[in-house]
Amino acid sequence: MTIELTLLSRSYCHLCHDMEMLLLPLVEEFGAKLTVLDVDQDPVLEARFDEWVPVLLHGETELCHYFLDQAKVREYLVEIC
């Protein structure tokens, strides 16, 4: 089973770019799939997450926002594998 993570992002957000880059080793380690969605392209996502981006999700579970909590995300990924 492939773990599917979603990163809610903005094209002009440096925190978003930082989180995406820091996520790459975890994605590779766990064989996960990372989908990056621009909240500005989806009015529903923008209304819900506007000032919270970047937000890392697994389904509806929010793993972290603003900054990547590597320890928490790693622990979560180990638990669901």
C-alpha positions, 0 to 999 in steps of 0.5 A: 500500500502506497502512503499518499501525502498531500502538501497544501502550498502556494507558489510564492510561499518560501515556507511551502517550498522549504517543507516540500524539500524537507519532506523529500527524504521521508517520502523516499524512505517510506515509498510515499507519494507526495501531491502538492496542491496550490490552495490558490487554485481551489476556492474550497481549500483556500477558504479552509486553509488560507493562512495555515499553509503549508499544511501536510495531510494524510487524507483528512489527518493534518500532520503539521503546518507552517513547519515540518515536524520531522519526528512527528511525521516519521512516527506517524508513517511508522505507525501506519506502515 
